Amino acid sequence: MTSMIRVLSLISAFMFAGAAHAQDAVSTANESATQSKAKLPSQQPKDIDEEITNARLRASTGAKKRFSLQSAFNYNGGSIQSPLAKERPQLTPGSVYTDPSKLTGSISGKFRMTDYDNINVGIGVGWLTPMYEGQRGQAENPYVSYSRVFKAGRFQNVLSASASKYTADRALAAQLNFSAGVDYTVLTSFSTGTDFGAAVSVSRNVYDAGGGGIQDFYGIYPFMEQALSEKLSLRTVYRGFEYYNQTSDRGVFSHDDPTQSLGLGISVARDLYLYPNVQWVWEDMRSDKTNVAISANINL
């Protein structure tokens, strides 16, 4: 009898082990199937707004759809004293050339390759001296860009790389040929409605034979945003870490004059963001040495 009990016990143990092994095998197969499905591209893109909560960052990186139109416009005006003047004061020596007052923009087709990666192909538009005689518009500076939008921990990130061919009249007059650059923006949000972050920008200008000027430009831009309401926020950017060199002496980098900007962010809708702002020079603070501007991000 005792032997029979031992045999039954042994059989039960084997049956239990076999069932457990079978269950593990099924679980492993299900997990492998789930992982395999996860690798397949989703037909409906992920709602990136679950990770990117900053209104400006959302609008500036385009719509959430697989295919969309992305546009950005910027009116660079005169000073606080004369916001509609034909010429705008040159705040720092780091500019490639002195611009007149100008409405500029870019319009591109955006393809959302994955939940986080995007390709844009577009062209710039420019309208010299708006509201004055002799004003005219032109298509200019076609470009292609790649961007990745993602969240890591508590930090919202945008990494982008772009290349542009100069065709604008004033750029051609300066014998500029094309440019390439990489930009990276990171920010973190707090429960108080405050966002802290920084943008890093690296770019290079290439000139035609015989041309010359600023070649490389590096900048780090700390910024802060404070929400005033669900639709409004104050934003300030410090531009005190800008460096550039000249084609005539590529080994020497100059520190550009520190400037600051202050503006009001207006989130009209998820894909419509307005940003009127003013910039000034810390070392020479006077009303006639300021720039006023307004930018708009519009996505369809």
C-alpha positions in Angstrom: 0.0 0.0 0.0 2.8 2.3 0.9 4.5 1.6 -2.4 1.3 2.4 -4.3 1.0 5.7 -2.5 4.6 6.5 -3.4 3.9 5.6 -7.1 0.8 7.8 -7.2 2.6 10.6 -5.5 5.4 10.4 -8.1 2.9 10.3 -11.0 1.2 13.4 -9.5 4.5 15.2 -9.2 5.3 14.5 -12.9 1.8 15.6 -14.0 2.1 18.8 -12.0 5.6 19.6 -13.5 4.3 18.8 -17.0 1.3 21.1 -16.6 3.5 23.9 -15.2 6.0 23.4 -18.1 3.1 23.5 -20.6 1.7 26.7 -19.0 5.2 28.4 -19.2 5.5 27.4 -22.8 2.1 28.9 -23.6 2.9 32.1 -21.7 6.3 32.3 -23.6 4.5 31.8 -26.9 1.9 34.5 -26.1 4.6 36.9 -25.0 6.6 36.3 -28.2 3.5 36.9 -30.3 2.8 40.1 -28.4 6.3 41.4 -28.9 6.1 40.4 -32.6 2.9 42.4 -33.0 4.5 45.4 -31.1 7.2 45.6 -33.7 4.7 46.0 -36.5 4.1 49.6 -37.6 0.8 50.8 -36.2 -1.9 51.9 -38.7 -3.0 54.6 -36.4 -0.2 56.8 -35.1 0.3 57.0 -31.3 -1.2 60.1 -29.6 2.1 61.9 -29.0 0.3 64.5 -26.9 0.3 61.9 -24.1 4.1 62.5 -23.9 4.5 66.1 -25.2 2.5 68.5 -23.1 4.1 71.8 -23.9 1.8 73.7 -26.4 4.6 75.4 -28.3 6.6 72.2 -28.7 3.4 70.4 -30.0 2.6 73.0 -32.5 6.2 73.5 -33.7 6.6 69.8 -34.5 3.5 69.5 -36.6 0.2 67.6 -36.6 -0.3 64.1 -35.2 -1.6 62.7 -38.5 0.4 60.3 -40.7 0.5 62.8 -43.5 0.0 66.6 -42.9 1.0 70.1 -43.9 3.2 72.0 -41.5 3.9 75.7 -41.7 5.5 78.4 -39.6 5.5 82.1 -40.2 7.5 84.9 -38.6 7.2 88.7 -39.0 10.5 90.4 -38.1 9.7 94.0 -37.5 11.6 97.1 -36.4 12.1 98.4 -32.9 9.7 99.1 -30.1 9.8 102.8 -31.2 9.1 101.9 -34.8 7.7 98.4 -35.1 6.6 98.9 -38.7 9.9 100.4 -40.0 11.5 99.2 -43.2 14.8 98.3 -41.5 15.2 96.4 -38.2 18.1 97.2 -35.9 20.9 94.7 -36.0 21.2 93.7 -32.3 24.4 91.7 -32.5 27.4 91.2 -34.9 26.5 87.4 -35.2 24.0 88.0 -37.9 25.0 87.0 -41.4 23.6 90.2 -42.8 21.3 93.0 -41.8 17.7 92.1 -42.7 15.0 94.5 -43.6 11.6 94.1 -42.0 10.3 90.9 -43.5 7.6 88.3 -43.3 9.1 84.9 -43.6 7.8 81.4 -43.4 8.1 77.8 -44.4 5.5 75.4 -45.8 6.3 71.6 -45.9 4.7 68.3 -46.3 5.2 66.1 -43.2 5.4 62.3 -43.2 5.1 60.7 -39.8 7.2 57.6 -40.4 6.8 56.2 -36.9 5.2 57.3 -33.6 8.3 59.4 -33.0 10.1 60.0 -36.3 9.2 62.6 -39.0 10.4 63.7 -42.4 9.6 67.1 -43.8 10.2 68.5 -47.3 9.4 72.1 -47.9 10.2 75.5 -49.1 10.5 78.9 -47.5 8.5 82.0 -48.4 9.5 85.6 -48.0 7.8 89.0 -48.3 10.2 91.9 -48.1 9.2 95.1 -46.4 5.4 94.4 -46.0 3.1 97.4 -46.2 5.6 99.5 -48.1 6.1 100.4 -51.8 8.2 98.0 -53.6 7.2 95.1 -51.5 7.3 91.7 -53.1 7.1 88.0 -52.2 9.2 85.1 -53.3 9.6 81.4 -52.7 13.1 80.8 -51.2 15.4 78.4 -49.5 14.0 74.9 -50.1 14.9 72.4 -47.4 14.6 68.8 -46.1 14.5 67.9 -42.4 14.3 64.9 -40.1 13.0 65.1 -36.5 12.4 62.8 -33.6 9.9 63.8 -30.8 10.0 61.8 -27.6 9.8 61.7 -23.8 12.6 60.3 -21.6 11.7 60.2 -18.0 10.2 63.5 -17.1 12.0 65.3 -20.0 10.2 66.2 -23.3 12.7 66.1 -26.3 12.9 67.2 -29.9 15.9 66.4 -32.0 16.1 67.6 -35.6 18.5 67.9 -38.5 18.0 69.9 -41.7 19.7 71.0 -44.9 18.7 74.1 -46.9 19.6 75.6 -50.3 19.9 79.4 -50.3 17.8 81.1 -53.0 16.7 84.3 -51.3 18.0 87.5 -53.0 19.9 88.9 -50.0 21.4 85.5 -49.2 22.6 85.2 -52.9 24.0 88.7 -52.7 26.1 87.5 -49.7 27.1 84.5 -51.9 25.6 82.0 -49.6 25.1 78.6 -51.2 23.5 76.2 -48.6 23.4 75.5 -44.9 23.0 72.5 -42.6 22.3 72.2 -39.0 21.2 70.2 -36.0 18.9 71.4 -33.2 17.9 69.8 -29.9 15.3 71.1 -27.4 14.6 69.5 -24.0 12.3 70.7 -21.3 10.6 69.5 -18.1 7.3 70.6 -16.6 6.3 71.3 -13.0 2.9 71.2 -11.3 3.1 75.0 -10.8 2.6 75.4 -14.6 6.3 76.3 -15.1 8.5 74.7 -17.8 12.3 74.9 -17.8 14.4 73.9 -20.7 17.1 74.6 -23.2 17.7 74.6 -26.9 21.0 73.7 -28.5 21.7 74.8 -32.1 24.7 74.0 -34.4 24.8 75.2 -38.0 27.2 75.7 -40.9 27.0 78.1 -43.9 28.6 77.2 -47.2 29.5 80.0 -49.6 30.1 80.1 -53.3 33.6 80.5 -54.6 34.9 83.9 -53.6 32.2 84.4 -51.0 32.8 84.6 -47.3 31.3 85.5 -43.9 30.1 83.7 -40.9 30.6 80.0 -41.3 29.8 78.1 -38.1 27.4 79.1 -35.4 26.8 77.4 -32.0 24.2 78.4 -29.5 22.7 77.3 -26.2 19.4 78.9 -25.2 18.0 78.4 -21.7 14.3 79.3 -21.5 11.4 79.4 -19.1 7.7 79.3 -19.6 5.0 80.2 -17.1 1.4 79.2 -17.8 -1.1 82.1 -17.2 -4.1 80.1 -18.2 -4.9 77.0 -20.3 -4.3 79.1 -23.5 -1.7 81.7 -22.4 1.9 81.6 -21.2 4.8 83.9 -20.7 8.1 82.8 -22.3 11.6 84.2 -22.0 14.8 83.0 -23.7 18.3 84.0 -22.8 20.7 84.1 -25.8 24.0 84.6 -24.0 25.9 81.5 -25.2 26.3 82.1 -28.9 29.6 81.7 -30.7 30.5 82.0 -34.4 33.6 82.1 -36.7 34.4 83.6 -40.0 35.5 81.8 -43.2 38.6 84.1 -43.2 39.7 82.7 -39.8 37.9 79.5 -39.0 40.0 78.7 -36.0 38.8 81.8 -34.0 35.3 81.9 -32.5 33.8 85.1 -31.3 31.2 85.4 -28.5 28.1 87.1 -29.7 26.5 89.9 -27.6 24.0 88.5 -25.0 20.4 89.2 -25.8 17.0 88.3 -24.2 13.5 87.8 -25.5 10.2 88.0 -23.8 6.9 87.0 -25.4 3.3 85.8 -24.9 2.5 82.3 -26.1 -1.1 82.0 -27.3 -2.3 78.4 -27.9 -5.4 79.1 -30.1 -5.7 75.4 -30.8 -3.5 72.4 -30.7 -2.2 73.1 -34.2 -2.4 76.9 -34.1 0.1 78.8 -31.9 0.9 82.5 -31.9 3.9 84.1 -30.2 4.4 87.9 -30.2 7.7 88.9 -28.7 10.4 91.5 -28.2 14.2 91.1 -28.1 16.8 93.4 -26.6 20.6 93.6 -25.9 21.7 93.5 -22.3 24.8 95.5 -22.8 23.0 98.3 -24.7 19.5 98.5 -23.4 17.6 101.2 -25.3 14.3 101.3 -27.0 15.7 102.0 -30.5 17.9 98.9 -30.3 15.2 96.3 -29.9 13.4 94.0 -32.3 9.8 93.1 -32.3 8.4 90.0 -33.9 5.4 87.7 -34.1 5.5 84.0 -35.1 2.7 81.6 -35.9 2.7 77.8 -36.2 -0.2 76.4 -38.3 -0.6 72.7 -39.1 -3.3 71.1 -41.2 
